[in-house]
Amino acid sequence: MSNFTADLALAQTMADAADQISLARFMALDLNVETKPDRSPVTDADRAVELALKAILAEHRKGDGIIGEEFGTSAGLAASDGDASQAPGKREWIIDPIDGTANYMRGVPVWASLIALAIDGKPVLSVISAPALGRRWWAAPEVGAFTRDVSGEVRGIRVSKIADVEHASFSYNNLQLWDSEGYLEELVKLSRQVWRTRAYGDFLSYMFLAEGSLEIVAEHDLKVYDIAALVPIVEQAGGRFTAIDGPLTQASSSVLATNSKMHELAQRALDRKNA
């Protein structure tokens, strides 16, 4: 039995609750959309999902902290006898209630709830649920990485074994962000070396990487709640996840994930210091 068995079960319960709320509001004619100070959109569904997940944690993980996209950071309370937290260290749940809000509000089904548990700042366990696609992914130490397909079948996932960059598929997400961040030249440089480029977007690129459908994913202008849930799934599937210019931290905003076999090559190509 993994030390994280209870935490993973709780994360799955949280994902079920998120799915119920988000699907009910998807494509609703009365969906309320606002613009946050950072100019990103937020809907009533984003806020409702995060509040529901915070309520579940308040009941079952009183001693754990929470980092949420919509309601910020809250410290854990004193743990009670009924708190099933098992792993030592500073525990924080990191929540993006709806990753892909722009898709969500436009009726595009590529969006998901991202739920991660970090120990001492390192994401170790996560569940990513994309109910409009009928898909879910999860991972934990001593468990591995898994997905549930639209058919309901559960299967383990692994990154690809492709080791030659000329045979690699690369997903880079948003072209405008690469331009605004000053990395457009580096993006073009790497795109000329790989077999194929696509921009699947948001969480989905990283899940395709974990499933072995592509080899390199890189993205800019992210926050910790955009990143945390991606890391355990990619790593438990055999991949590697860092910042573009070095180790991954909670302050990282530009990230690189690969199937491990071409990580250094991709990192060199995308690092402006090597331009």
Residue pairs with C-beta under 8 A, 6 or more apart in sequence:
2 8
2 140
2 141
2 142
2 143
3 86
3 87
3 141
3 142
4 86
4 87
4 117
4 124
4 125
4 140
4 141
4 142
4 143
5 140
5 143
6 84
6 86
7 84
7 85
7 86
7 87
7 117
7 125
7 140
8 125
8 127
8 138
8 140
8 143
10 56
10 60
10 61
10 84
11 115
11 117
11 125
11 126
11 127
11 138
12 127
12 138
13 56
14 53
14 56
14 57
14 115
14 127
15 113
15 115
15 127
15 129
15 136
16 129
17 49
17 52
17 53
17 56
18 49
18 52
18 53
18 97
18 113
18 115
18 129
19 113
19 129
19 131
21 45
21 48
21 49
21 52
22 45
22 49
22 97
22 98
22 104
22 111
22 113
22 131
23 131
23 132
25 31
25 43
25 44
25 45
25 48
26 45
26 104
26 107
26 109
26 132
27 107
31 43
31 44
31 45
31 105
32 43
32 44
33 41
33 42
33 43
33 105
34 41
34 42
34 43
35 41
35 42
36 42
40 101
40 102
41 101
41 102
41 105
42 70
42 101
43 98
43 101
43 104
43 105
45 97
45 98
45 104
46 69
46 70
46 97
46 98
46 101
47 70
47 71
47 97
48 97
49 97
49 98
49 113
50 68
50 69
50 70
50 71
50 95
50 97
51 71
53 68
53 93
53 95
53 97
53 113
53 115
54 66
54 68
54 71
54 74
54 95
57 64
57 66
57 93
60 82
60 83
60 84
61 76
61 83
61 84
61 85
61 91
61 93
62 76
62 77
62 78
62 79
62 80
62 83
63 76
63 77
63 78
63 79
63 80
63 83
63 85
63 91
64 76
64 85
64 91
64 92
64 93
64 117
65 73
65 74
65 75
65 76
65 90
65 91
65 92
65 93
66 73
66 74
66 76
66 92
66 93
66 94
66 95
67 73
67 92
67 93
67 94
67 95
67 224
67 225
67 228
68 74
68 94
68 95
68 96
68 97
68 225
69 95
69 96
69 97
69 223
69 225
70 97
76 91
79 85
85 91
87 119
87 124
88 119
89 119
89 120
90 119
90 120
90 121
91 117
91 118
91 119
92 117
92 118
92 121
93 115
93 116
93 117
93 118
94 114
94 115
94 116
94 117
94 118
94 123
94 224
94 225
94 228
94 229
95 113
95 114
95 115
95 116
95 225
96 113
96 114
96 225
96 226
96 229
97 113
98 104
98 111
98 112
98 113
99 111
99 112
99 113
99 114
99 128
99 202
99 203
99 226
100 108
100 110
100 111
100 112
100 201
100 202
100 203
101 111
103 109
103 110
103 111
103 201
103 202
104 111
109 130
109 132
109 133
110 130
110 132
110 133
110 200
110 201
110 202
110 204
111 130
111 132
111 202
112 128
112 129
112 130
112 133
112 202
112 203
112 204
113 128
113 129
114 126
114 128
114 203
114 225
114 226
114 228
114 229
114 230
115 126
115 127
115 128
115 129
115 229
116 123
116 125
116 126
116 228
116 229
116 231
116 232
117 123
117 124
117 125
117 126
118 124
118 228
118 250
121 249
121 250
123 227
123 228
123 229
123 231
123 232
124 140
124 141
124 232
125 139
125 140
125 141
125 232
126 138
126 139
126 140
126 228
126 229
126 230
126 231
126 232
126 233
127 136
127 137
127 138
127 229
128 136
128 137
128 138
128 203
128 207
128 229
128 230
128 233
129 135
129 136
130 136
130 203
130 204
133 150
134 149
134 150
135 147
135 148
135 149
135 150
135 207
136 147
136 148
137 145
137 146
137 147
137 148
137 157
137 207
137 210
137 233
138 145
138 146
138 147
138 233
139 145
139 146
139 232
139 233
139 235
139 236
139 237
140 232
140 236
141 236
143 236
144 156
144 236
144 237
145 156
145 157
145 158
145 210
145 232
145 233
145 234
145 236
145 237
146 154
146 155
146 156
146 157
147 154
147 155
147 157
147 207
147 211
148 154
149 155
157 210
157 211
157 212
157 233
157 237
158 210
158 212
158 237
158 238
159 209
159 210
159 212
159 215
159 234
159 237
159 238
159 239
159 259
159 260
160 212
160 213
160 214
160 215
160 259
161 259
161 261
162 168
162 215
162 259
162 261
162 262
163 261
163 262
164 262
165 193
165 194
165 262
165 265
165 266
166 193
166 194
166 195
167 195
168 194
168 195
168 196
168 214
168 215
168 216
168 262
169 194
169 195
169 196
169 197
169 198
169 213
169 214
169 215
169 216
170 190
170 191
170 194
170 196
170 197
170 198
170 214
170 215
170 216
170 217
170 218
170 266
171 197
171 198
171 199
171 200
171 201
171 205
171 208
171 209
171 214
171 216
171 217
172 178
172 187
172 191
172 197
172 199
172 217
172 218
172 219
173 199
173 200
173 201
173 202
173 205
173 217
173 218
173 219
173 220
174 199
174 201
174 219
174 220
174 221
175 184
175 187
175 199
177 219
177 220
177 221
178 184
178 186
178 187
178 220
180 221
181 220
181 221
181 254
182 272
183 220
183 244
183 254
183 270
183 272
185 275
186 269
186 270
186 271
186 272
186 275
187 218
187 270
189 269
190 216
190 218
190 266
190 269
190 270
191 197
193 269
194 215
194 216
198 214
199 205
200 208
203 229
203 230
205 214
205 217
205 219
206 217
206 230
206 233
206 234
206 257
207 233
208 214
209 215
209 216
209 217
209 234
209 237
209 239
209 257
209 258
209 259
210 233
210 234
210 237
210 239
211 237
212 237
212 259
215 258
215 259
215 261
215 262
216 256
216 257
216 258
216 259
216 262
216 266
217 256
217 257
217 258
218 244
218 254
218 255
218 256
218 257
218 266
218 270
219 254
219 255
220 244
220 253
220 254
221 253
221 254
222 252
222 253
222 254
222 255
223 253
224 250
224 251
227 248
227 252
227 255
230 241
230 257
231 241
231 248
234 240
234 241
234 257
235 241
238 259
238 260
239 257
239 258
239 259
239 260
240 257
240 258
240 259
240 260
240 263
241 248
241 255
241 256
241 257
242 248
242 255
242 256
242 257
242 263
242 267
243 249
243 252
243 254
243 255
243 256
244 254
244 255
244 256
244 267
244 270
244 271
245 254
245 267
245 271
245 272
245 273
248 255
256 263
256 266
256 267
256 270
258 266
268 274
